[in-house]
Amino acid sequence: MAIFLITVMALLVTTIAQLQQTSGETAALDILSTRAFYAAESGAQLAMTQFLAGGEAVCQSVGPFTFSEAGLANCSAIISCEFFASPELEPVIQVVSEGRCGSGNEQTFRTVEVLAQ
């Protein structure tokens, strides 16, 4: 009876340890995912600021941003920008910003799209 009880307790402890490890990894990825969202959001805001200050020509030269601030350290935002103009409508700019944080298996991506007239 004692051997059975020790075996059951050992299996229970092992299962709880594995659940704890999985929970910790999930929490870390959630944090990286949130940081990637804010990197994408910040990249879109920086691109729109540059566009509004410089016009259509700036749209093609908005480069990738690498963040070094404490909250976004080791994160980057890759920007793509498109300018739409037609005679019937006011010009529209579309900025797509992809935020990336982490590396290897623990890398997360989030995308933010902004349209402005």
C-alpha positions in Angstrom: 0.0 0.0 0.0 2.8 2.4 0.8 4.6 1.8 -2.5 1.3 2.5 -4.4 0.7 5.7 -2.4 4.3 6.9 -3.1 3.9 6.1 -6.8 0.6 8.0 -7.1 2.1 11.0 -5.2 5.1 11.0 -7.5 2.9 11.0 -10.6 0.8 13.8 -9.1 3.9 15.9 -8.4 5.3 15.3 -11.9 2.0 16.3 -13.5 1.7 19.5 -11.4 5.3 20.4 -12.3 4.6 20.0 -16.0 1.4 22.1 -15.7 3.3 24.8 -13.9 6.0 24.9 -16.6 3.5 25.1 -19.4 1.6 27.8 -17.6 4.9 29.8 -17.3 5.7 29.5 -21.0 2.2 30.5 -22.0 2.4 33.6 -19.8 5.8 34.5 -21.3 4.3 34.2 -24.8 1.3 36.3 -23.9 3.6 39.1 -22.7 5.7 38.9 -25.9 2.5 39.0 -28.0 1.3 42.1 -26.1 4.8 43.7 -26.7 4.6 42.8 -30.4 1.2 44.5 -30.6 2.5 47.7 -29.0 5.6 47.6 -31.3 3.3 47.3 -34.4 1.1 50.1 -33.0 4.1 52.4 -32.3 5.5 51.6 -35.8 2.2 52.6 -37.4 2.1 55.8 -35.4 5.7 56.7 -36.3 5.0 56.1 -40.0 1.8 58.2 -39.9 3.7 61.0 -38.2 6.4 60.9 -40.8 3.9 60.8 -43.6 1.8 63.7 -42.3 5.0 65.8 -41.9 6.5 64.9 -45.3 3.8 63.8 -47.6 3.6 61.1 -50.2 7.4 60.9 -50.9 8.0 59.8 -47.3 5.6 56.9 -47.7 8.2 54.9 -49.7 11.1 55.7 -47.3 9.6 54.7 -44.0 12.0 52.1 -42.8 11.9 49.4 -40.2 12.0 50.7 -36.6 14.0 49.0 -33.9 13.0 49.9 -30.4 15.4 50.2 -27.5 13.1 51.5 -24.8 12.5 49.4 -21.7 9.1 48.2 -22.6 9.8 47.4 -26.3 13.5 46.4 -26.0 14.4 43.7 -28.7 11.3 44.5 -30.6 10.9 45.9 -34.1 8.3 47.1 -36.5 8.4 46.5 -40.2 6.4 49.0 -42.2 4.8 48.9 -45.6 3.1 51.9 -47.0 0.8 52.5 -49.9 -0.6 55.7 -51.3 -3.9 55.7 -53.2 -5.0 58.7 -55.2 -7.8 59.1 -57.7 -9.4 62.1 -59.3 -12.8 61.4 -57.8 -11.7 60.7 -54.2 -9.3 62.3 -51.7 -5.9 60.6 -51.4 -5.7 57.7 -48.9 -2.6 56.2 -47.3 -2.5 52.7 -46.0 0.2 51.8 -43.4 0.7 48.2 -42.4 3.0 47.7 -39.5 4.1 44.3 -38.3 5.5 44.2 -34.8 8.0 41.5 -33.9 9.3 40.6 -30.4 11.5 37.7 -29.2 13.6 35.2 -31.1 13.6 31.6 -32.1 10.6 29.6 -30.8 9.6 32.4 -28.6 9.1 35.0 -31.3 5.7 36.7 -31.8 4.2 38.8 -34.6 1.3 41.2 -34.5 0.0 43.3 -37.4 -1.7 46.7 -37.3 -3.2 48.4 -40.4 -4.1 52.1 -40.5 -5.9 54.0 -43.2 -6.0 57.8 -43.3 -7.4 60.4 -45.6 
